Amino acid sequence: MDCKALLVCKPIYDFKELLKDYGFLHCHLSHLVNRKWITSGKKEFGDF
């Protein structure tokens, strides 16, 4: 597979809706994470 950068001009909530059935979690304003790759979590500071 050839890995190249891809620029998409859509808001993240569009991708959130497209990927929700595939186990993706909207964990930050600009991040979606696939839950199957999360092995642990650690809260260091803040209210998030």
CHARMM-style PDB file with segment names, atoms N, HN, CA, C and O in Angstrom:
ATOM      1  N   MET     1       0.844  -1.190   0.000  1.00  0.00      PROA
ATOM      2  CA  MET     1       0.000   0.000   0.000  1.00  0.00      PROA
ATOM      3  C   MET     1       0.876   1.236   0.000  1.00  0.00      PROA
ATOM      4  O   MET     1       1.810   1.336   0.796  1.00  0.00      PROA
ATOM      5  N   ASP     2       0.591   2.158  -0.867  1.00  0.00      PROA
ATOM      6  HN  ASP     2      -0.168   2.076  -1.514  1.00  0.00      PROA
ATOM      7  CA  ASP     2       1.348   3.396  -0.981  1.00  0.00      PROA
ATOM      8  C   ASP     2       0.735   4.434  -0.042  1.00  0.00      PROA
ATOM      9  O   ASP     2      -0.406   4.848  -0.248  1.00  0.00      PROA
ATOM     10  N   CYS     3       1.465   4.858   0.977  1.00  0.00      PROA
ATOM     11  HN  CYS     3       2.392   4.522   1.144  1.00  0.00      PROA
ATOM     12  CA  CYS     3       0.954   5.822   1.955  1.00  0.00      PROA
ATOM     13  C   CYS     3       1.249   7.232   1.492  1.00  0.00      PROA
ATOM     14  O   CYS     3       2.410   7.612   1.341  1.00  0.00      PROA
ATOM     15  N   LYS     4       0.222   7.995   1.269  1.00  0.00      PROA
ATOM     16  HN  LYS     4      -0.721   7.687   1.392  1.00  0.00      PROA
ATOM     17  CA  LYS     4       0.346   9.393   0.861  1.00  0.00      PROA
ATOM     18  C   LYS     4      -0.563  10.236   1.734  1.00  0.00      PROA
ATOM     19  O   LYS     4      -1.545   9.744   2.291  1.00  0.00      PROA
ATOM     20  N   ALA     5      -0.229  11.499   1.846  1.00  0.00      PROA
ATOM     21  HN  ALA     5       0.569  11.899   1.394  1.00  0.00      PROA
ATOM     22  CA  ALA     5      -1.073  12.429   2.594  1.00  0.00      PROA
ATOM     23  C   ALA     5      -2.337  12.715   1.806  1.00  0.00      PROA
ATOM     24  O   ALA     5      -2.328  12.749   0.576  1.00  0.00      PROA
ATOM     25  N   LEU     6      -3.418  12.920   2.532  1.00  0.00      PROA
ATOM     26  HN  LEU     6      -3.425  12.893   3.531  1.00  0.00      PROA
ATOM     27  CA  LEU     6      -4.707  13.205   1.916  1.00  0.00      PROA
ATOM     28  C   LEU     6      -5.321  14.398   2.637  1.00  0.00      PROA
ATOM     29  O   LEU     6      -5.459  14.388   3.860  1.00  0.00      PROA
ATOM     30  N   LEU     7      -5.684  15.412   1.888  1.00  0.00      PROA
ATOM     31  HN  LEU     7      -5.572  15.420   0.894  1.00  0.00      PROA
ATOM     32  CA  LEU     7      -6.314  16.592   2.451  1.00  0.00      PROA
ATOM     33  C   LEU     7      -7.797  16.561   2.115  1.00  0.00      PROA
ATOM     34  O   LEU     7      -8.172  16.467   0.946  1.00  0.00      PROA
ATOM     35  N   VAL     8      -8.638  16.640   3.138  1.00  0.00      PROA
ATOM     36  HN  VAL     8      -8.333  16.716   4.088  1.00  0.00      PROA
ATOM     37  CA  VAL     8     -10.085  16.610   2.960  1.00  0.00      PROA
ATOM     38  C   VAL     8     -10.667  17.831   3.648  1.00  0.00      PROA
ATOM     39  O   VAL     8     -10.338  18.119   4.799  1.00  0.00      PROA
ATOM     40  N   CYS     9     -11.515  18.536   2.955  1.00  0.00      PROA
ATOM     41  HN  CYS     9     -11.782  18.302   2.020  1.00  0.00      PROA
ATOM     42  CA  CYS     9     -12.133  19.746   3.507  1.00  0.00      PROA
ATOM     43  C   CYS     9     -13.569  19.456   3.929  1.00  0.00      PROA
ATOM     44  O   CYS     9     -14.523  19.890   3.283  1.00  0.00      PROA
ATOM     45  N   LYS    10     -13.702  18.721   5.013  1.00  0.00      PROA
ATOM     46  HN  LYS    10     -12.928  18.367   5.538  1.00  0.00      PROA
ATOM     47  CA  LYS    10     -15.008  18.421   5.607  1.00  0.00      PROA
ATOM     48  C   LYS    10     -14.849  18.552   7.114  1.00  0.00      PROA
ATOM     49  O   LYS    10     -13.764  18.321   7.647  1.00  0.00      PROA
ATOM     50  N   PRO    11     -15.916  18.920   7.798  1.00  0.00      PROA
ATOM     51  CA  PRO    11     -15.829  18.982   9.266  1.00  0.00      PROA
ATOM     52  C   PRO    11     -15.727  17.570   9.855  1.00  0.00      PROA
ATOM     53  O   PRO    11     -16.209  16.600   9.271  1.00  0.00      PROA
ATOM     54  N   ILE    12     -15.100  17.483  11.002  1.00  0.00      PROA
ATOM     55  HN  ILE    12     -14.708  18.271  11.476  1.00  0.00      PROA
ATOM     56  CA  ILE    12     -14.866  16.181  11.623  1.00  0.00      PROA
ATOM     57  C   ILE    12     -16.173  15.467  11.959  1.00  0.00      PROA
ATOM     58  O   ILE    12     -16.211  14.237  11.967  1.00  0.00      PROA
ATOM     59  N   TYR    13     -17.240  16.208  12.237  1.00  0.00      PROA
ATOM     60  HN  TYR    13     -17.209  17.208  12.231  1.00  0.00      PROA
ATOM     61  CA  TYR    13     -18.494  15.542  12.577  1.00  0.00      PROA
ATOM     62  C   TYR    13     -19.067  14.760  11.392  1.00  0.00      PROA
ATOM     63  O   TYR    13     -19.835  13.820  11.594  1.00  0.00      PROA
ATOM     64  N   ASP    14     -18.706  15.135  10.159  1.00  0.00      PROA
ATOM     65  HN  ASP    14     -18.083  15.900   9.996  1.00  0.00      PROA
ATOM     66  CA  ASP    14     -19.115  14.320   9.004  1.00  0.00      PROA
ATOM     67  C   ASP    14     -18.457  12.945   9.060  1.00  0.00      PROA
ATOM     68  O   ASP    14     -19.097  11.931   8.785  1.00  0.00      PROA
ATOM     69  N   PHE    15     -17.189  12.919   9.415  1.00  0.00      PROA
ATOM     70  HN  PHE    15     -16.669  13.743   9.639  1.00  0.00      PROA
ATOM     71  CA  PHE    15     -16.477  11.650   9.530  1.00  0.00      PROA
ATOM     72  C   PHE    15     -16.934  10.869  10.760  1.00  0.00      PROA
ATOM     73  O   PHE    15     -16.963   9.639  10.748  1.00  0.00      PROA
ATOM     74  N   LYS    16     -17.287  11.589  11.815  1.00  0.00      PROA
ATOM     75  HN  LYS    16     -17.264  12.589  11.825  1.00  0.00      PROA
ATOM     76  CA  LYS    16     -17.799  10.931  13.020  1.00  0.00      PROA
ATOM     77  C   LYS    16     -19.033  10.108  12.687  1.00  0.00      PROA
ATOM     78  O   LYS    16     -19.159   8.970  13.139  1.00  0.00      PROA
ATOM     79  N   GLU    17     -19.933  10.665  11.909  1.00  0.00      PROA
ATOM     80  HN  GLU    17     -19.831  11.589  11.542  1.00  0.00      PROA
ATOM     81  CA  GLU    17     -21.143   9.949  11.506  1.00  0.00      PROA
ATOM     82  C   GLU    17     -20.823   8.780  10.579  1.00  0.00      PROA
ATOM     83  O   GLU    17     -21.421   7.711  10.705  1.00  0.00      PROA
ATOM     84  N   LEU    18     -19.898   8.968   9.659  1.00  0.00      PROA
ATOM     85  HN  LEU    18     -19.412   9.836   9.557  1.00  0.00      PROA
ATOM     86  CA  LEU    18     -19.528   7.907   8.721  1.00  0.00      PROA
ATOM     87  C   LEU    18     -18.843   6.727   9.412  1.00  0.00      PROA
ATOM     88  O   LEU    18     -19.010   5.580   8.997  1.00  0.00      PROA
ATOM     89  N   LEU    19     -18.075   7.007  10.464  1.00  0.00      PROA
ATOM     90  HN  LEU    19     -17.939   7.939  10.801  1.00  0.00      PROA
ATOM     91  CA  LEU    19     -17.243   5.982  11.090  1.00  0.00      PROA
ATOM     92  C   LEU    19     -17.786   5.421  12.398  1.00  0.00      PROA
ATOM     93  O   LEU    19     -17.164   4.532  12.981  1.00  0.00      PROA
ATOM     94  N   LYS    20     -18.920   5.908  12.874  1.00  0.00      PROA
ATOM     95  HN  LYS    20     -19.426   6.630  12.401  1.00  0.00      PROA
ATOM     96  CA  LYS    20     -19.422   5.472  14.182  1.00  0.00      PROA
ATOM     97  C   LYS    20     -19.734   3.979  14.221  1.00  0.00      PROA
ATOM     98  O   LYS    20     -19.583   3.353  15.270  1.00  0.00      PROA
ATOM     99  N   ASP    21     -20.161   3.401  13.115  1.00  0.00      PROA
ATOM    100  HN  ASP    21     -20.284   3.909  12.263  1.00  0.00      PROA
ATOM    101  CA  ASP    21     -20.467   1.964  13.082  1.00  0.00      PROA
ATOM    102  C   ASP    21     -19.212   1.099  13.013  1.00  0.00      PROA
ATOM    103  O   ASP    21     -19.301  -0.126  13.094  1.00  0.00      PROA
ATOM    104  N   TYR    22     -18.040   1.728  12.865  1.00  0.00      PROA
ATOM    105  HN  TYR    22     -17.969   2.723  12.799  1.00  0.00      PROA
ATOM    106  CA  TYR    22     -16.775   1.005  12.781  1.00  0.00      PROA
ATOM    107  C   TYR    22     -15.955   1.125  14.068  1.00  0.00      PROA
ATOM    108  O   TYR    22     -14.780   0.759  14.088  1.00  0.00      PROA
ATOM    109  N   GLY    23     -16.567   1.635  15.141  1.00  0.00      PROA
ATOM    110  HN  GLY    23     -17.522   1.932  15.124  1.00  0.00      PROA
ATOM    111  CA  GLY    23     -15.919   1.683  16.440  1.00  0.00      PROA
ATOM    112  C   GLY    23     -15.082   2.911  16.705  1.00  0.00      PROA
ATOM    113  O   GLY    23     -14.235   2.893  17.598  1.00  0.00      PROA
ATOM    114  N   PHE    24     -15.295   3.983  15.953  1.00  0.00      PROA
ATOM    115  HN  PHE    24     -15.983   3.998  15.227  1.00  0.00      PROA
ATOM    116  CA  PHE    24     -14.499   5.184  16.171  1.00  0.00      PROA
ATOM    117  C   PHE    24     -15.110   6.047  17.261  1.00  0.00      PROA
ATOM    118  O   PHE    24     -16.331   6.160  17.375  1.00  0.00      PROA
ATOM    119  N   LEU    25     -14.253   6.646  18.046  1.00  0.00      PROA
ATOM    120  HN  LEU    25     -13.262   6.555  17.953  1.00  0.00      PROA
ATOM    121  CA  LEU    25     -14.622   7.486  19.178  1.00  0.00      PROA
ATOM    122  C   LEU    25     -14.140   8.907  18.913  1.00  0.00      PROA
ATOM    123  O   LEU    25     -12.986   9.111  18.535  1.00  0.00      PROA
ATOM    124  N   HSD    26     -15.011   9.882  19.107  1.00  0.00      PROA
ATOM    125  HN  HSD    26     -15.948   9.716  19.414  1.00  0.00      PROA
ATOM    126  CA  HSD    26     -14.640  11.297  18.956  1.00  0.00      PROA
ATOM    127  C   HSD    26     -14.115  11.771  20.301  1.00  0.00      PROA
ATOM    128  O   HSD    26     -14.888  12.196  21.159  1.00  0.00      PROA
ATOM    129  N   CYS    27     -12.806  11.699  20.485  1.00  0.00      PROA
ATOM    130  HN  CYS    27     -12.178  11.354  19.787  1.00  0.00      PROA
ATOM    131  CA  CYS    27     -12.196  11.941  21.792  1.00  0.00      PROA
ATOM    132  C   CYS    27     -11.686  13.371  21.975  1.00  0.00      PROA
ATOM    133  O   CYS    27     -11.311  13.750  23.085  1.00  0.00      PROA
ATOM    134  N   HSD    28     -11.666  14.160  20.921  1.00  0.00      PROA
ATOM    135  HN  HSD    28     -11.971  13.853  20.019  1.00  0.00      PROA
ATOM    136  CA  HSD    28     -11.128  15.517  20.976  1.00  0.00      PROA
ATOM    137  C   HSD    28     -11.761  16.301  19.832  1.00  0.00      PROA
ATOM    138  O   HSD    28     -12.332  15.701  18.922  1.00  0.00      PROA
ATOM    139  N   LEU    29     -11.672  17.603  19.858  1.00  0.00      PROA
ATOM    140  HN  LEU    29     -11.208  18.091  20.598  1.00  0.00      PROA
ATOM    141  CA  LEU    29     -12.261  18.419  18.794  1.00  0.00      PROA
ATOM    142  C   LEU    29     -11.726  18.064  17.410  1.00  0.00      PROA
ATOM    143  O   LEU    29     -12.435  18.212  16.414  1.00  0.00      PROA
ATOM    144  N   SER    30     -10.482  17.598  17.342  1.00  0.00      PROA
ATOM    145  HN  SER    30      -9.907  17.478  18.151  1.00  0.00      PROA
ATOM    146  CA  SER    30      -9.885  17.300  16.037  1.00  0.00      PROA
ATOM    147  C   SER    30      -9.357  15.874  15.922  1.00  0.00      PROA
ATOM    148  O   SER    30      -8.494  15.602  15.089  1.00  0.00      PROA
ATOM    149  N   HSD    31      -9.870  14.954  16.757  1.00  0.00      PROA
ATOM    150  HN  HSD    31     -10.572  15.176  17.434  1.00  0.00      PROA
ATOM    151  CA  HSD    31      -9.365  13.581  16.741  1.00  0.00      PROA
ATOM    152  C   HSD    31     -10.500  12.555  16.766  1.00  0.00      PROA
ATOM    153  O   HSD    31     -11.445  12.668  17.547  1.00  0.00      PROA
ATOM    154  N   LEU    32     -10.381  11.565  15.902  1.00  0.00      PROA
ATOM    155  HN  LEU    32      -9.613  11.474  15.268  1.00  0.00      PROA
ATOM    156  CA  LEU    32     -11.212  10.369  15.954  1.00  0.00      PROA
ATOM    157  C   LEU    32     -10.262   9.198  16.166  1.00  0.00      PROA
ATOM    158  O   LEU    32      -9.209   9.131  15.533  1.00  0.00      PROA
ATOM    159  N   VAL    33     -10.627   8.275  17.054  1.00  0.00      PROA
ATOM    160  HN  VAL    33     -11.483   8.329  17.568  1.00  0.00      PROA
ATOM    161  CA  VAL    33      -9.768   7.138  17.376  1.00  0.00      PROA
ATOM    162  C   VAL    33     -10.573   5.856  17.254  1.00  0.00      PROA
ATOM    163  O   VAL    33     -11.723   5.790  17.688  1.00  0.00      PROA
ATOM    164  N   ASN    34      -9.966   4.841  16.662  1.00  0.00      PROA
ATOM    165  HN  ASN    34      -9.032   4.894  16.309  1.00  0.00      PROA
ATOM    166  CA  ASN    34     -10.613   3.540  16.564  1.00  0.00      PROA
ATOM    167  C   ASN    34     -10.462   2.835  17.907  1.00  0.00      PROA
ATOM    168  O   ASN    34      -9.343   2.596  18.362  1.00  0.00      PROA
ATOM    169  N   ARG    35     -11.582   2.501  18.542  1.00  0.00      PROA
ATOM    170  HN  ARG    35     -12.491   2.695  18.173  1.00  0.00      PROA
ATOM    171  CA  ARG    35     -11.569   1.908  19.892  1.00  0.00      PROA
ATOM    172  C   ARG    35     -10.813   0.593  19.961  1.00  0.00      PROA
ATOM    173  O   ARG    35     -10.269   0.253  21.012  1.00  0.00      PROA
ATOM    174  N   LYS    36     -10.766  -0.149  18.872  1.00  0.00      PROA
ATOM    175  HN  LYS    36     -11.208   0.128  18.018  1.00  0.00      PROA
ATOM    176  CA  LYS    36     -10.089  -1.449  18.928  1.00  0.00      PROA
ATOM    177  C   LYS    36      -8.587  -1.309  19.131  1.00  0.00      PROA
ATOM    178  O   LYS    36      -7.929  -2.284  19.495  1.00  0.00      PROA
ATOM    179  N   TRP    37      -8.021  -0.114  18.906  1.00  0.00      PROA
ATOM    180  HN  TRP    37      -8.556   0.678  18.611  1.00  0.00      PROA
ATOM    181  CA  TRP    37      -6.591   0.102  19.084  1.00  0.00      PROA
ATOM    182  C   TRP    37      -6.257   0.718  20.444  1.00  0.00      PROA
ATOM    183  O   TRP    37      -5.081   0.910  20.755  1.00  0.00      PROA
ATOM    184  N   ILE    38      -7.261   1.029  21.254  1.00  0.00      PROA
ATOM    185  HN  ILE    38      -8.216   0.874  21.002  1.00  0.00      PROA
ATOM    186  CA  ILE    38      -7.018   1.591  22.590  1.00  0.00      PROA
ATOM    187  C   ILE    38      -6.744   0.446  23.552  1.00  0.00      PROA
ATOM    188  O   ILE    38      -7.568  -0.456  23.701  1.00  0.00      PROA
ATOM    189  N   THR    39      -5.586   0.479  24.206  1.00  0.00      PROA
ATOM    190  HN  THR    39      -4.916   1.211  24.085  1.00  0.00      PROA
ATOM    191  CA  THR    39      -5.240  -0.569  25.162  1.00  0.00      PROA
ATOM    192  C   THR    39      -5.342  -0.087  26.606  1.00  0.00      PROA
ATOM    193  O   THR    39      -5.520  -0.901  27.513  1.00  0.00      PROA
ATOM    194  N   SER    40      -5.231   1.225  26.835  1.00  0.00      PROA
ATOM    195  HN  SER    40      -5.086   1.885  26.099  1.00  0.00      PROA
ATOM    196  CA  SER    40      -5.370   1.767  28.182  1.00  0.00      PROA
ATOM    197  C   SER    40      -5.622   3.266  28.103  1.00  0.00      PROA
ATOM    198  O   SER    40      -5.484   3.880  27.044  1.00  0.00      PROA
ATOM    199  N   GLY    41      -5.990   3.835  29.225  1.00  0.00      PROA
ATOM    200  HN  GLY    41      -6.102   3.337  30.085  1.00  0.00      PROA
ATOM    201  CA  GLY    41      -6.223   5.269  29.285  1.00  0.00      PROA
ATOM    202  C   GLY    41      -5.670   5.834  30.590  1.00  0.00      PROA
ATOM    203  O   GLY    41      -5.665   5.161  31.620  1.00  0.00      PROA
ATOM    204  N   LYS    42      -5.209   7.069  30.530  1.00  0.00      PROA
ATOM    205  HN  LYS    42      -5.213   7.616  29.693  1.00  0.00      PROA
ATOM    206  CA  LYS    42      -4.649   7.695  31.721  1.00  0.00      PROA
ATOM    207  C   LYS    42      -5.010   9.172  31.707  1.00  0.00      PROA
ATOM    208  O   LYS    42      -4.705   9.885  30.751  1.00  0.00      PROA
ATOM    209  N   LYS    43      -5.659   9.627  32.766  1.00  0.00      PROA
ATOM    210  HN  LYS    43      -5.908   9.048  33.543  1.00  0.00      PROA
ATOM    211  CA  LYS    43      -5.984  11.028  32.915  1.00  0.00      PROA
ATOM    212  C   LYS    43      -4.887  11.675  33.730  1.00  0.00      PROA
ATOM    213  O   LYS    43      -4.660  11.305  34.882  1.00  0.00      PROA
ATOM    214  N   GLU    44      -4.211  12.636  33.139  1.00  0.00      PROA
ATOM    215  HN  GLU    44      -4.396  12.936  32.204  1.00  0.00      PROA
ATOM    216  CA  GLU    44      -3.108  13.307  33.841  1.00  0.00      PROA
ATOM    217  C   GLU    44      -3.517  14.652  34.422  1.00  0.00      PROA
ATOM    218  O   GLU    44      -3.072  15.014  35.512  1.00  0.00      PROA
ATOM    219  N   PHE    45      -4.359  15.398  33.711  1.00  0.00      PROA
ATOM    220  HN  PHE    45      -4.720  15.103  32.826  1.00  0.00      PROA
ATOM    221  CA  PHE    45      -4.791  16.698  34.206  1.00  0.00      PROA
ATOM    222  C   PHE    45      -6.017  17.141  33.434  1.00  0.00      PROA
ATOM    223  O   PHE    45      -6.339  16.567  32.393  1.00  0.00      PROA
ATOM    224  N   GLY    46      -6.705  18.157  33.935  1.00  0.00      PROA
ATOM    225  HN  GLY    46      -6.444  18.623  34.781  1.00  0.00      PROA
ATOM    226  CA  GLY    46      -7.872  18.703  33.252  1.00  0.00      PROA
ATOM    227  C   GLY    46      -9.161  17.951  33.551  1.00  0.00      PROA
ATOM    228  O   GLY    46      -9.184  16.983  34.311  1.00  0.00      PROA
ATOM    229  N   ASP    47     -10.217  18.425  32.936  1.00  0.00      PROA
ATOM    230  HN  ASP    47     -10.198  19.211  32.319  1.00  0.00      PROA
ATOM    231  CA  ASP    47     -11.544  17.861  33.164  1.00  0.00      PROA
ATOM    232  C   ASP    47     -12.019  16.958  32.041  1.00  0.00      PROA
ATOM    233  O   ASP    47     -13.191  16.583  32.019  1.00  0.00      PROA
ATOM    234  N   PHE    48     -11.159  16.601  31.120  1.00  0.00      PROA
ATOM    235  HN  PHE    48     -10.207  16.906  31.139  1.00  0.00      PROA
ATOM    236  CA  PHE    48     -11.572  15.786  29.975  1.00  0.00      PROA
ATOM    237  C   PHE    48     -11.452  14.320  30.271  1.00  0.00      PROA
ATOM    238  OT1 PHE    48     -11.759  13.491  29.415  1.00  0.00      PROA
TER     239      PHE     48
END
